[in-house]
């Protein structure tokens, strides 16, 4: 009897699971094949679109310097922001963050019952921090992206050597490298893809290579561009030049790592002196001092 009930329960659970899976998979397939409905005009736009439109309008209203705008666009491209309106977004975000940080500083000072002078200075400091925050974020993105490009360049050069020795041209080589290393090093692969698009648009190879160096701002990429331009101009072996440059980059990376390792001992002096040694003294000398005080105080009182 118990065996029959167990078997019946198992069959019911299996049948219910199979029916739910079949219906769920079929409904997902029907939804995937169904045409996408056009967005209704009466729907409320998302907060992201509203925020983007607000920042875009503020950036359009803020006066911009014709001398600083090209430098800002260059920094945004190096940070990976390729939107044509990226500079306008940054100019629109700056007033917003300035007001928000100033209001936050005022609210914090009011909450802590600060003096009026401290409230004013706190608001000024918050406004200055809010004004500099967007550009500091852009610079952080630039440094992070440049490190990623410099880290993936030796591997890209090794693959370029293989592709060139197999008979591909330099243009097809960069396109193939961009396809193969997209998951491992997407930053440098995106730059190679943009360079290939410039070549397809009719730009000279030397100009496309110089644009690649200018977009990245990495010294190793600038050296690679110089090597490729000289190789293209004088007709020397591309594979040999790339192999030598890859060995040079790996040697330089090893030397930089050794330099950082040699500086580590000096940098650890202050953390060890101010953090590790006091705790070590407390652990080692603390119990001894406790025993000394416990034994010496009664002896001194009895004398």
N, C-alpha and C positions, 0 to 999 in steps of 0.2 A: 504494500500500500504506500509506504514512504517513498519507494523507488518510483512508483507511478506518479506521485505528486511532484517529485523532483523533476522528472522528465517533462511533465506537462508545463511546469513553471519555466523550465529552460526553453521549451518550444515557444511559449508565449513571449518571453523576453526577446528571443531571437527574431520572431516574426515582427514584433513591434519595432525593434531596432532597424531591421531591413526596410520596413515600410517608411519609417521616418527618414532614413538615409536616401531612399529612392525619391521620396517626395521633395526633400530638400535639394538634392542634386538636380532634379528636373526643374524645380522652380528657379534655381540659380541659372540653369542653362536657358530657360525661357526669358528670364530677365536680361541675360547677356545678349541674346539674339534679338530682343525687342528693340525697336527704334527709340532713340533718346528723345524724350519730349523736350520741346523748346521751352526755355524759361518764360514764365508768365510775366507780363508787364507789371502786374500788381504786387509781385513778390518784393520783400524788403531786401535791399542789397546787403552783402556781408559786411562785417565790421572791417575786414582787411581792405576791401575796395573803398569804403568810406574814408578810412585813415589814409590810404594812398592818394585819394583825390584831394583830401584836405592838405596833405603835405605838399602835393604838387602845386596847388594854388598858392600856398604860402611861399614856396620856392620861386614861383613865377613873379610874385609881388615883391620879394626881397631884391634890392639892387645888388648886382654882382659886378666885380671888377673884371675887366677884360684881360688883365694880366694874370690874375690868380685862377681864372676858370680853366685854362688849358692844363695847369699843374694839377688842379683838383681832378680833372678828367683822367689824367695820366695815373694818378694815385688810385683812382677807383678801378681803372682797368688792371692795374697791378694787383689790386685786392681781389679781382675776379668778378667785379660788377660791370657787365657789358651792356646794361640797359642804357639807351641814349639819354634817358631822363634821370640817370643816377645822380648827376651833379645837382640837378634841380631838387631831387629828393633830399640830398644832404643839406642843401641850403634851406629847405623848408623844415627839416628836423631840428636844426640848430636853434631857432627861436622857440620852438615848442619845448625842447629839453631845457633851455635856459629858464623859461618861465616855470616849468614843472619842478626843477631842482631848487629854484629860489622859493617857490611856494612850499616845497617840502621842508626847506631849512627854516622858514618862518613858522610853519606848523610845529616842527620839532622844538624850536626855541620857545614858542608860546606854551607848548605842553610842559616844558621843564621850567617855566616861569623865569625865563632869562631876562636880563636887563635890556632896555631899549637899544643901547649901543651894541650889545652883543647880538640882538636880533638883526640889526642893520648889517653888521659885519658878516653874520651868518648867511643872510640873504645874498649879499654880494659874493661871498665865497661859493654858495650854491649856484648862483647864476654863472660864475666863471667856470665852475666844474661842468655845468650843463652845456655851456657853449663849447668846451673843449672835448666833451665826451664822444660825440659822433666822429670827429677826426681821429681821436685816439683809438677808437674801435676800428676805423679804416686802416690805421697804421699797424694795429695788431694783426688784422687780416693779411696785410702785405707781408709782414715778417713771417707769419705762419706759412703762407703760400710760397714764399721764397725758400724757406727751409725744405718744404716738400719737393719743390722743383730741384733744388740742389741735391737732395737725397736720391731722387729717381733718375738723375741725369746719367750716372755711370752705367746703370742697367740699360737705359735707353741707347747709350753709345755701343754697348756690347751687341745689342740686337741690331743696331744699324750696321755694324761691321758684318754680321752674318748676312743681312739682306743685301748689302753692297757686293759682298763676295759671291753671292748667288746670282748676280747679274742684274739687279734692280738699279734704277737710277736714284739720285738723291731725293727727288720729289716722291717717287713711289715708295722709297725706303721710309721716309718720315710718315707717310700715310699708313704704311703697314705697321710701323712701330706704334702709332697712335691707336690702331685697332687692337694690337696684341697686349699692350700694357695699360689699357683703359681701366681695368679693375684694380691694378696694383698701384699705378701712379697716374691718377686722372688729371692732375694739374698740368704736367708737362705734355701729356697726350692732347689735352685741349689746346695748348699753344701750338703744337704741331699741326693740329687740324685747322686752326685759324690760318696758319701759314700756308697750308695747302690750298685753302679757299682763296687766299690772296693770289697765289700763283695761277689758279684757274681763272681768276678775274682778269688776268693779263698783266699783273705786276711783275717786274723784273725780280730774278731770284735774289740778287744782292739786296734790293730794297726790302723784300720779304724777310730776309734773314736779319737785316738791321731792325726791322719792326719787331721781330721776335725778341731780339735782345732788349729793345726799348720797353716792350710790354712786360717782360719778366723783371728786369732790373737786377738780375743775378750775375755776379762776376764770372762764374763758370760758363754760363750761357753766352756771355759776351765773348769770352775766349773761344768757345766753340764756333760762334758766328765768324770771328776773325779767321779761324782756321779754314772753315768752309769757303769763305769768300776768297782767301788766298789760293786755296786748292782749285776753285772754279776758274780763277783768273790765270793761273800758271799751268793748269792741266796736269797736276801731280796726282798720285794715287790717292783716292778718297779713302779706301779701306785702310791703308797704312797710316794716314793722318788720323783717322778716327780711332784706330787701335792705340796709337801713341798718345792721343789726347785722353782716352779712357784710362790708360795706365797713369798718366799724369794726375788725373782727377782722383783716382784711388790713392795715389801716393800722398797728395795734398790732404785728403780726408784722414788718412792714417796719421799724418803729422799733426793735424789739428786735434785729433783725439789724444795723441800723446802729450800735446801741449796742455790740453785741459786736464789730463790726468796728473801732470806734474804740478799744476796749480792747485790741485785738490788738497794737498797736505797743508798748504798755507791757508787756504780758505777754511779748513776745519779747526784751526787753532782757536778762533774766537768762540764757536759753538761748544767746543770741548771745555774751554776755560770757564765759560759763563753758565753752561747748562749741565755738563756731565760731571765735572769735578766737584761742584757743590753737593750734588746728590751722592756722589761717591764718598765724600767726607762725612756726610750725615749718616750714611749706612755703616761705614767702617768705624768712625770715631764716636758716633752718637752713643752706642751701647757702652763703650768704655767710659765715656764721661758720666753716664748715668750711674754706673757702678762706682766710679770714684766719688761722686757726690753722695751716693747712698752710704758709702763706707766712711768717708772722711768727715761728714757733718756730725755724726754721733761722737766720733773721736774728739773733734774740736769742742763739742759741747761738754764732754766729760773732763776735759783738761782744766 
